Amino acid sequence: MARWTRRRVAWIAANLVAAVTMPLVIALWSTYLVSGDESSLPEGFSASTFVVAFTGAWLVFLALLNVTGLLFVWLSRRGE
C-alpha cells in the first residue's frame, strides 16, 4: 500500500483544486462571451481570446503539475 506523504497529498489536493476551478474560470469568461459584455476587458481583447487563453493556461498548469508529481514519484522510487 502506498504511503501517504505530505507531497503526495499536496499533489492530489492541487489536482482537485485545479480540476474544480478550471470549469469555473471557463464558465466565468464564457459568460462575457455569451452576454456580449466586454466593457471590463482590456482594449483590444475579446472574451473568446480570454476563454482560449485561460483554458490553455489551466491545461498547461495541470500538465506541469502532473509531470512534477510523476517526477517526484519516480525519484522517490529510485531512491528505494
C-alpha positions in Angstrom: 0.0 0.0 0.0 1.3 3.4 -0.9 2.5 5.7 1.9 0.5 9.0 2.1 3.3 11.5 2.3 2.7 15.2 2.5 4.0 15.7 -1.0 1.5 13.1 -2.4 -1.4 14.6 -0.5 -0.5 18.1 -1.7 -0.2 16.9 -5.3 -3.7 15.2 -5.1 -5.2 18.3 -3.4 -3.7 20.6 -6.1 -5.1 18.5 -8.8 -8.5 18.5 -7.3 -8.5 22.3 -6.8 -7.4 22.8 -10.4 -9.9 20.3 -11.7 -12.7 22.1 -9.9 -11.7 25.7 -10.6 -10.9 25.2 -14.3 -14.6 24.8 -15.3 -15.5 27.8 -13.1 -12.9 30.0 -14.8 -14.1 28.9 -18.3 -17.7 29.5 -17.3 -16.9 33.0 -16.0 -15.2 34.1 -19.1 -17.8 32.3 -21.3 -20.4 34.5 -19.6 -18.7 37.5 -21.1 -18.7 35.8 -24.5 -22.4 35.0 -24.4 -23.7 38.2 -22.8 -21.5 40.4 -25.1 -20.4 42.5 -22.1 -16.8 43.0 -22.9 -16.6 46.5 -21.3 -14.4 45.3 -18.4 -11.9 43.6 -20.6 -8.7 45.4 -21.7 -8.9 47.2 -25.0 -8.2 45.0 -28.0 -9.1 41.8 -26.2 -12.3 39.8 -26.9 -14.0 37.4 -24.5 -13.2 34.5 -26.8 -9.5 35.4 -26.6 -9.7 35.2 -22.8 -11.6 31.9 -22.8 -9.0 30.3 -25.0 -6.1 31.8 -23.1 -7.4 30.7 -19.7 -8.3 27.3 -20.9 -4.8 26.9 -22.4 -3.2 28.2 -19.2 -5.1 25.8 -17.0 -4.3 22.8 -19.2 -0.6 23.8 -19.2 -0.7 24.2 -15.4 -2.3 20.7 -15.0 0.2 19.2 -17.3 3.1 20.7 -15.4 1.6 19.7 -12.0 1.2 16.1 -13.1 4.7 15.9 -14.7 6.1 17.3 -11.5 4.1 14.7 -9.4 5.3 11.9 -11.7 8.9 13.1 -11.3 8.6 13.0 -7.5 7.1 9.5 -7.7 9.9 8.4 -10.0 12.6 10.0 -7.8 11.2 8.5 -4.6 11.1 5.0 -6.1 14.5 5.4 -7.5 15.9 6.1 -4.0 14.4 2.9 -2.5 
